[in-house]
Amino acid sequence: MTSIVIPAHNEERVLGRLLDSLLADPSGDETDIVVVCNGCTDDTARIAARRGPRVRVVEIPVPSKHAALRAGDDHARGFPRIYVDADVVLTAADVRALAGPLDDASGILATAPERQLPLAACAWPVRAYYRAWQRLPAVREGLFGRGVIAVSEAGYARIAALPPLMADDLAASLAFAPGERLVVGAARVVIQPPRTWPDLVRRRIRAAVSTAQVERHRDPREASARTGRADLLALVREDPRLLVGVVVLVATAVVARWRARKAIAAEDFGTWLRDESSRQN
């Protein structure tokens, strides 16, 4: 049985669309869905419970994604196991596509879907940023930044040993060698991007802080997801139309890292800068 674990902290505005998408296909009846409401002060738990017996609701008092994931693991019934952020949209067909390659005999321990980013409602700097960002090699090949990661039982044992980190998806992606992870072309996840450049900067501040935390737990000689100057130059050489996007990407990174420096120096890896603009209905 495939188990889906959804950590949710005050996600009343978006959780319903994810659950409705997962439940729309009756052939997904064998899927085990666990929603872990962590530190919620809104109607998140009630919205999940209204979806019927196929959705099991677990409530914990502390607002912690790491604690929610572990609580979800305690209640999940099977493997493959798929961890899904509450603010994305995934279908039952996508779930099956992600679970299919997870075969310990084949060596694939973790999978993730292709990203679908609806950019039409975003300001032009945000559109330019993501058009370039999505083309970066580390972004194309890594499992992070998708809001979804699926693991086999052996893959679960790998990520269960990780320390609690803000960038749990980045840490999970780096835990698997390229031959152990797979981005599944037949699966798509819809991720709502930030609407404005200030919203994007807040999201990238969080990314800068969380990446610094991950790197403090890894040997410097191990694989990294950082983008280098050569990667950016290669993008522009390949498609000169991406020049504006690369400029916006670099500017955003510089501003975000400058604003993140105080939190990194103080080792404040607990403050979560949530982007509310991507949760608009």
C-alpha positions as CSV (number, residue, x, y, z in Angstrom):
1,M,0.0,0.0,0.0
2,T,1.3,3.4,-0.9
3,S,1.2,5.9,2.0
4,I,1.0,9.6,1.5
5,V,2.0,11.9,4.4
6,I,0.9,15.5,4.3
7,P,2.3,17.8,7.0
8,A,-0.1,20.8,7.3
9,H,0.3,23.9,9.5
10,N,-2.6,26.3,9.1
11,E,-3.3,25.3,5.5
12,E,-7.1,25.8,5.4
13,R,-6.9,27.8,2.2
14,V,-5.1,25.2,0.1
15,L,-5.3,21.7,1.7
16,G,-8.7,21.0,0.2
17,R,-7.6,21.4,-3.4
18,L,-4.7,18.9,-2.9
19,L,-7.0,16.3,-1.2
20,D,-9.7,16.7,-3.8
21,S,-7.1,16.1,-6.5
22,L,-5.8,13.0,-4.8
23,L,-9.3,11.6,-4.2
24,A,-10.8,12.4,-7.6
25,D,-9.6,9.0,-9.1
26,P,-11.5,6.1,-7.5
27,S,-8.8,3.7,-8.6
28,G,-6.6,5.3,-5.9
29,D,-8.7,3.6,-3.1
30,E,-5.7,1.6,-2.1
31,T,-3.8,4.7,-1.2
32,D,-3.3,5.5,2.5
33,I,-3.5,9.3,3.1
34,V,-2.4,10.8,6.5
35,V,-2.7,14.5,7.1
36,V,-0.7,15.7,10.1
37,C,-2.0,19.0,11.4
38,N,0.8,20.5,13.4
39,G,0.1,23.4,15.7
40,C,-2.9,24.4,13.7
41,T,-5.2,27.3,14.9
42,D,-7.5,27.3,11.9
43,D,-9.8,24.8,10.2
44,T,-7.1,22.6,8.6
45,A,-8.1,19.5,10.6
46,R,-11.8,19.9,9.9
47,I,-11.2,20.4,6.2
48,A,-9.2,17.2,6.0
49,A,-11.7,15.2,8.1
50,R,-14.5,16.2,5.7
51,R,-12.9,14.3,2.9
52,G,-14.1,11.0,4.4
53,P,-12.5,7.8,5.6
54,R,-9.8,7.7,3.0
55,V,-8.1,10.6,4.8
56,R,-6.8,10.0,8.3
57,V,-6.2,13.1,10.4
58,V,-3.5,13.2,13.1
59,E,-3.1,16.3,15.2
60,I,0.0,17.3,17.2
61,P,0.3,20.5,19.2
62,V,3.8,21.7,18.1
63,P,4.1,23.7,14.8
64,S,7.0,21.7,13.3
65,K,7.3,20.1,9.9
66,H,9.9,17.7,11.1
67,A,7.7,16.5,14.0
68,A,4.7,16.3,11.6
69,L,6.7,14.1,9.2
70,R,7.7,11.7,12.0
71,A,4.2,11.6,13.4
72,G,3.0,10.8,9.8
73,D,5.5,8.0,9.6
74,D,4.2,6.6,12.9
75,H,0.7,6.3,11.4
76,A,1.5,5.5,7.8
77,R,0.7,1.9,6.8
78,G,2.9,1.1,3.9
79,F,5.5,1.7,1.2
80,P,6.3,3.4,-1.1
81,R,5.9,6.5,1.0
82,I,5.2,9.9,-0.5
83,Y,5.7,13.1,1.4
84,V,3.6,16.0,0.0
85,D,3.5,19.6,1.0
86,A,-0.1,20.8,1.6
87,D,0.1,23.8,-0.8
88,V,0.8,21.8,-4.0
89,V,-1.5,19.9,-6.2
90,L,-0.9,16.2,-7.1
91,T,-3.2,13.6,-8.7
92,A,-3.6,9.9,-7.9
93,A,-2.1,9.2,-11.4
94,D,1.0,11.2,-10.4
95,V,1.2,9.1,-7.2
96,R,1.2,5.9,-9.2
97,A,3.8,7.2,-11.6
98,L,6.1,8.2,-8.7
99,A,5.6,4.8,-6.9
100,G,6.3,2.7,-10.0
101,P,10.1,3.1,-10.3
102,L,10.7,2.6,-6.6
103,D,12.2,-0.9,-6.7
104,D,15.1,-1.7,-4.4
105,A,16.3,-4.2,-6.9
106,S,16.6,-1.5,-9.5
107,G,18.5,0.8,-7.2
108,I,16.0,3.7,-7.4
109,L,15.3,4.7,-3.8
110,A,13.7,8.1,-4.3
111,T,11.6,9.8,-7.0
112,A,10.0,13.2,-7.5
113,P,7.7,14.8,-10.2
114,E,8.4,17.4,-12.8
115,R,7.4,20.9,-11.7
116,Q,4.6,22.9,-13.1
117,L,4.7,26.6,-12.1
118,P,1.8,28.7,-13.2
119,L,3.5,32.1,-13.7
120,A,0.7,34.1,-15.5
121,A,-0.3,35.9,-12.3
122,C,3.2,36.7,-11.2
123,A,5.1,40.0,-11.6
124,W,7.6,40.0,-14.5
125,P,10.7,39.6,-12.3
126,V,9.3,36.5,-10.8
127,R,8.5,35.1,-14.3
128,A,12.0,35.9,-15.5
129,Y,13.5,34.4,-12.4
130,Y,11.8,31.0,-12.7
131,R,12.3,30.7,-16.4
132,A,16.0,30.8,-15.7
133,W,16.0,28.9,-12.4
134,Q,14.1,25.9,-13.9
135,R,16.9,25.5,-16.5
136,L,19.7,25.2,-14.0
137,P,21.3,21.7,-13.9
138,A,21.0,21.2,-10.1
139,V,17.3,22.3,-10.2
140,R,16.5,20.0,-13.1
141,E,18.1,17.0,-11.6
142,G,17.6,17.4,-7.9
143,L,14.5,16.3,-6.0
144,F,14.2,19.5,-4.0
145,G,11.9,22.5,-4.6
146,R,9.0,20.2,-5.8
147,G,7.0,19.8,-2.6
148,V,6.9,16.1,-3.2
149,I,9.4,13.3,-2.6
150,A,8.6,9.5,-2.8
151,V,10.8,6.8,-1.2
152,S,11.0,3.1,-1.1
153,E,11.4,1.4,2.3
154,A,15.2,1.4,1.8
155,G,15.0,5.1,0.8
156,Y,13.0,5.9,3.9
157,A,15.7,4.3,6.1
158,R,18.1,6.7,4.4
159,I,16.2,9.9,5.1
160,A,14.9,8.9,8.5
161,A,18.5,9.0,9.7
162,L,18.8,12.7,8.7
163,P,18.7,15.4,11.5
164,P,15.8,17.8,11.7
165,L,16.6,20.5,9.0
166,M,14.6,23.4,7.6
167,A,15.5,22.3,4.0
168,D,14.3,18.8,4.5
169,D,13.8,18.3,0.7
170,L,17.3,19.5,-0.2
171,A,18.8,17.3,2.5
172,A,16.8,14.3,1.2
173,S,17.8,15.0,-2.4
174,L,21.5,15.1,-1.5
175,A,21.1,11.9,0.5
176,F,20.8,9.9,-2.7
177,A,23.4,9.5,-5.4
178,P,22.3,10.4,-9.0
179,G,21.7,6.7,-9.8
180,E,19.5,6.3,-6.7
181,R,17.1,9.2,-7.5
182,L,14.8,9.9,-10.4
183,V,12.7,12.8,-11.6
184,V,9.7,11.0,-13.2
185,G,8.6,12.7,-16.4
186,A,5.1,11.1,-16.3
187,A,4.4,12.8,-13.0
188,R,3.6,16.5,-12.5
189,V,3.2,18.6,-9.4
190,V,1.6,22.1,-9.6
191,I,3.5,24.5,-7.4
192,Q,2.2,28.0,-6.8
193,P,5.1,30.5,-7.1
194,P,5.3,33.8,-5.2
195,R,3.4,36.6,-6.9
196,T,5.8,39.5,-6.4
197,W,9.5,40.1,-6.2
198,P,9.5,40.9,-2.5
199,D,7.6,37.6,-1.9
200,L,10.3,35.8,-4.0
201,V,13.1,37.4,-2.0
202,R,11.5,36.2,1.3
203,R,11.3,32.7,-0.1
204,R,14.9,32.9,-1.2
205,I,16.0,34.2,2.2
206,R,14.5,31.0,3.7
207,A,16.3,29.0,1.1
208,A,19.7,30.7,1.8
209,V,19.3,30.1,5.6
210,S,18.2,26.5,5.2
211,T,20.9,25.7,2.6
212,A,23.5,27.0,5.1
213,Q,22.1,24.7,7.8
214,V,22.2,21.7,5.5
215,E,25.8,22.5,4.5
216,R,26.8,22.6,8.2
217,H,25.8,19.0,8.5
218,R,27.6,17.8,5.4
219,D,31.3,17.2,4.5
220,P,32.5,20.0,2.2
221,R,33.6,17.3,-0.3
222,E,30.1,15.9,-0.6
223,A,27.7,16.9,-3.4
224,S,26.1,20.3,-3.3
225,A,23.1,21.9,-5.0
226,R,24.7,25.3,-5.3
227,T,24.8,27.0,-8.7
228,G,28.1,28.3,-10.0
229,R,29.1,31.1,-12.4
230,A,29.7,28.5,-15.1
231,D,26.2,27.2,-14.9
232,L,24.8,30.7,-15.4
233,L,27.0,31.5,-18.3
234,A,26.1,28.2,-20.0
235,L,22.4,29.1,-19.7
236,V,22.9,32.4,-21.5
237,R,25.1,30.8,-24.2
238,E,22.5,28.1,-24.8
239,D,19.6,30.6,-24.9
240,P,20.4,34.3,-24.9
241,R,16.8,35.1,-24.2
242,L,17.4,34.0,-20.6
243,L,19.9,36.8,-19.9
244,V,17.2,38.9,-18.2
245,G,16.2,35.9,-16.1
246,V,19.8,35.2,-15.1
247,V,20.3,38.9,-14.1
248,V,17.2,38.7,-11.9
249,L,18.3,35.4,-10.5
250,V,21.7,36.8,-9.5
251,A,20.2,40.0,-8.0
252,T,17.7,38.0,-6.0
253,A,20.4,35.7,-4.7
254,V,22.6,38.6,-3.7
255,V,19.8,40.4,-1.8
256,A,18.5,37.1,-0.2
257,R,22.0,36.1,1.0
258,W,22.7,39.6,2.4
259,R,19.4,39.6,4.3
260,A,20.0,36.0,5.5
261,R,23.4,36.6,7.0
262,K,22.2,37.7,10.4
263,A,20.0,34.6,10.8
264,I,22.9,32.3,9.6
265,A,25.3,34.0,12.0
266,A,22.9,33.5,14.9
267,E,22.1,30.0,13.7
268,D,18.5,30.8,13.6
269,F,17.3,27.8,11.7
270,G,13.8,27.8,13.2
271,T,12.2,31.0,11.9
272,W,10.0,30.0,8.9
273,L,9.4,32.8,6.4
274,R,6.2,31.6,4.8
275,D,5.1,33.0,1.5
276,E,1.4,33.8,1.8
277,S,1.1,35.2,-1.7
278,S,1.4,31.6,-3.2
279,R,-1.5,30.5,-1.0
280,Q,-4.1,32.9,-2.5
281,N,-7.2,31.3,-3.8
